[in-house]
Amino acid sequence: MLDQRFWRGRRVLLTGHTGFKGSWLLLWLLSLGSQVWGYALEPETEPSLFTSLGIDQGQADCLGGGFHHRLGDLRELQALQALVAEAQPEVVVHLAAQPLVRRSYRDPLETWATNVQGSLHLLEALRPLQHPCAVVMVTTDKVYANREWDFGYREDDRLGGHDPYSASKAAAELAIASWRASFCGSAAHQNPHLSIATARAGNVIGGGDWAADRIVPDAMRALASGEPISVRSPRATRPWQHVLEPLGGYLLLAERLYSDGGSYASAFNFGPVLEANRPVRELVAAALQHWPGHWQDLSDPHAPHEAGRLHLQIDKAHHQLAWQPRWDFATTVARTVNWYRAVHEGTNPLECCLADLEAYHAEAAHAH
């Protein structure tokens, strides 16, 4: 359970707020009453969740928070420094990234520059702060050296990455840990006010993702147009979780960092329960129960390498943060597909998101 009193009026810097996860987190923070400064590129998809939510200052006021929208690139250090000087954030959630595996093969230099150098630019911009600030740097479950294990990766397992995306995120983890060790503390060259953790989440699904080369948006586009769903890796296993699960983990981690940073300034996995680790073909089959259609196997043995099996151990988040996923695999798929189908049939995306948030809060309160 989040402490709503902590978030009300809290100054939050959120990078990547125009993306899929960022738009959901922006909406959640505003509903908690936070003052949010968003820094991101223009939405890259059409449609985009950020645009369809229509969040402006007036909408933010209605939700109970405040919103300051800024467009910019992580590779622009001076722009980040100016934003931090203006916002004076008390919490930072860093989501901005080049997040697509297949795109990283097409543009590896952009991927490395954004995911590694961009993360360091943000930390460097935060260095002058003279008040407590909790910083959650979000990476991915793909930071681990993938050994196609049947059991999950723990936070202290070896980092690595075959494709440029995975490797850049693993490199970002190393760079962030080095920056924290070098510049957080009480020495003359250090800042005693910053508490920095990294967060590694599994495969996130939910309404409003329109990115290319992702199974759920690809499937929803196909169903909306009456075409078969093309599946390129039906046997690949992923830890599927609803977008609200890791976002809630990030917020809970930020609360703990702010109150007792030294104890939580490390890496945390946020993944689903074990039964939600399913092959892609099972995800598609479950989706078709809520929006009837068909799928076709387009496996290509010559396609660029992608991990076949991924799974995270989440014991650390459970024991140290009292965090655990709320929605099982069936609920996650149902809420995701029903979101897209409702929007396709004319329901306002903001209404759909707020309904999911309300249902998630209700589930958390019931479990608590």
N, C-alpha and C positions, 0 to 999 in steps of 0.2 A: 504494500500500500504506500503510495506517495504521500508526502506531507504537503498538503495544499497550502498551508500557511507559509512554507518555505518559498514556494514559487510565486506567490502573489506579489506583484511589483518588482520581482527579481529581474535585474538586467542580464539578458542572455544574448550572447553572440552565437548565431547558428549559421555555419557555412553550408552551402549546398541546399538552401531552402527552396529552390525552384525545382529540385529533383523529386523523385517518387517518395523516398523515405523522408526527405527534408520537408516536403509539403505536409505530410502526415504529422511530423513532429512540430512544425510551425503551428498547425491547427491545435494540437494538444497543448502546447505552451500557452497559446492565447486563451484557450479555455480555462487554463490554470491561473490566468491573470498576470502572466509575465510580460515584461517589456522586451520585445525581441528585435534585435538588429540582424537582418538576414544579408548574407554576402554570397553571391553565386553568379554564374553565367545565366544568360537567357535560357528559358526552357528549350531543351533540344528536341523534343518530340511534339508532334501535332496529331491529336490533341495532347495536352499536358495536364496533369492533375493540378499543378499550381495555378495555371490560367483558368481552369474550369471551376476552381474553388472561388475565384473572384475576390480574394482577400485584399482589401485596402484598409486604410486607417479607420474608416467608418465601420467596416465589417469587424475589424479587430476590437473596436470599442464595444460593439454589440456582444462579442464573445467574452469580453472582460479584460482584455490585455491591450498592449500597444505594439505597433508594427512599424519598423523602419526598413524599407526595401532598398538595397544597394546592389547594383550590378558590378561585377568585377571578376578578375582572374586571380587564382592563387599565386600565379607566377609574378604578380605585380606587388612587390614588397611594400612600396610606398603607399599604395592604396590601402593595404591591410593595416599599416601603421596609422594612417589617418582615421580609419574606421575604429580601431581600438581606442585611439585617443578620444574620439567622440563618444563611443558607447560606454567606455569604462566598465567592461563586463565583469560580472561576478561569477558567471557560469559560461563556459564555452563548450559547444558540441560541434565537433568538426566532422561533417559528412561529405563535404565537397571532394570529388575525385573523378578520375577517368575510370568508370566501374565495369567496363565490358571486356571480357576475355578476348573475344574475336576481334574487337576493335584494337586491342593492344598489339595484335599481330600486324595489323595494318599501319599503326602509328605508335611504335614502341617508344620513340623519343618523347612524344607528348605525354604518354602514360607515365614514364619515369619522372619527367619534369613536374607534372602535376601532383603525382602521388607522393613523391619523396621530397623534392625541393619545395613544392607548395606547402607541405606540412611543416617543414622547417621555417618557411617564411612566416607562417601563422605563429609559431612558437616564438620566433624572434620579435614579432610585433607585440607579443604579450609581455616581453621581458621588462619593460619599464613600469608595469602596473605596481601600485603602492598600496593595494588592498587585497584581501583574500580573493582568490579566483580558482574555481574548480574547472579543470579542463579534461574533457572526454574526447580522445582522438579515436575515431572509428576506422577500423581496418576491415578485416574479412576472415572468414574461416579458411580461406585459401592461403593464408600465410604459412601454414605448416608444410614441411617437406612431405609430400604425399607419398605414402607407401602402400596405398590401397588396402589399409588395415580393415579388419572387421570390427575393431573397437575404436573408440573415439580418441581424439587428440586432447591432451591437457595443455594448460597454459605454458608449462615449462618444456614441452616437446620441441624438437629441433624445427627451426624455421627454414623455409626454402620456397621454391616456386619454379615450375617448368616454363610456363608462359610468361610474357612480359608483365601482365596484370598481376598475377600472383607474386612474382618475384619483386615487383615494385612495392607491393604492400608489405611483403616480408622485410624489404629494405627500409620501408618507412617505420616499421616496428623497431628495428635496430637503431635508426636515426633518432627516433623519439626517446628511446631508452637512454641513448647516449646524451641527448640534450638534457633530459631530466637529471641524470647523474652529474652532468657538468655544471648546470646552471640553476638547479633548485637546491636551496639550502641557505646556510647562514654565513658562508664565506663572503669576502669582499666582492667577488665577481659573480655572486649568486643572488637569486631572488627568493626570499623566504615566504612569499605570499602565494606562489603558484603550486598547485597540486595536480599532477598530470597522470592520467591512466589511459590505457588503450582498451578498446572493446572489439571483440571479434564475434561476428554474428554469422549464423548459417544462412541458407537460401531463403530469402524473404519474399513472400507473396502477399497479395492484398489488392483491393480495388485501386485503380488509378495508375498502375504501371503501364506505360505505353512504349517502353524501350524496345529496340530491335534486338533480335537474337536472344530473347528470353522466352522460355516455354509458355508461361502464363499469358503475357500479352499477345504472343503469336497465336496461341490457342483461342483467345477471346476475339481477336480480329477474324480468325477463320470462322468461328461460330456465328459471329455477327453477319458475315457475308455469305453464310450457307456453304462454305467450302470445307473440305477435310482438313484436320489439323496435321501439319507436317512435323514429325518428331525425328530429330537427327540422332539422339542418343537414348533410345527407350530403356536401355538396361542400366544407365548411369543412376547411381543412388545419391540422393541429396537430403540434408536435414531441413525439411520444409517447415516454415513457421510463418505465422501471420505477422505482418509488419509491426503491429502494435506490441508484440512480445519483446523484441530487442529494444525498441524505443523506450518502453517502460523500464527496461534494464539500464539504459543509458541515463535516464532521469534519476533512477534510484542510486546509481553509482555516483552521479554528480552530487546528490545530497550528502552521501557519505564522505566524498572527497572534501566537500566544503567544511563539514563539521570536524573531520579527523583525517586530513589528507595523507599524513604519513603512513597510515595503516592500509590505505586503499590505492596508493599510487603504484599500480602495477597493471598487468594484463588480465582481462576477464573474458571468458567465453559466454555467449548468450545463444543457446541453441534450443531446439524443441525436445520434448520427451522422446525416448528411444523409439517408440512405435511410429513416430512421424518420419523416421528415416526410410524413405520409400523410393523405388525406382521411378523414373519419369513416366513409364507406361502406366503405373498405378495412379500417379497424380492425374494423368489425362483421363483414365477410366473413371476416377472419382468425380472429376469435373463434368464429365458427360452425363452423370446422374442428375445434375442440376440444370444443364443446358444441352439437350440431346443433339448429337451430331456423330461424326466419324473421325478417325485418325488414320494416318498412313506412316509406315516406317520408312524414313529416308536416311538410314544409316549410311555413312560414307567412310570407308576405311582409310581414305586419303585425306580426310579433314584434319585441320590443325588439332594438336593434342589438347584434350581437356580431361580433368580428373574423372575417374570412373566411380570412385567411392569416397564420400566425405561424411564425417560424423564428429561432433564435438562433445566432450565431457563438460558438464555444467555444474559439477559438484562445488567448485569454488564460489560461483555466484550464489548458489543455494545456501552454503554454509556461512559465507561472509556477508552477503547482502540480504539474505532471506528472500531471494528472488527465485521464482520458478514459473515456467510457462503455464498459461491458464487454459488455452484452447488446444484440444487434441487435433489430430490430422483431419478427421471428418469435419469438425467445426471450422477449421481453418479453410479448407477447400470450399465448404458451403458458403461461408461469408464472403469469400473472394469472388466466386462465380456469381453469386446473387447480386453483388455490387455491380459487376459489369453488366449483367442482364438487366437490372433495374435501370441503370443509366442508358443502356441501349433502348429501353422502352420508354424513356422520357423523364425519369426521375432526376432531380437536381443532384449533382455529385456531392455538394456540400451536405445535403440532407443524408445521403448514404454514409458519408464519413462520420458525421455526428452520431448517426444511429449505431455504427460499429463502435465508436468510442464509448457511447453510453452502455452498450452491451458488455464491452470489455470491463468497464468500471464496475458494473453490476456483478460480473463473474469474480473480479478481484475482491470486492467487498464480501461476497458470499463465502469465498474461500477463506478470507481473513476471519 
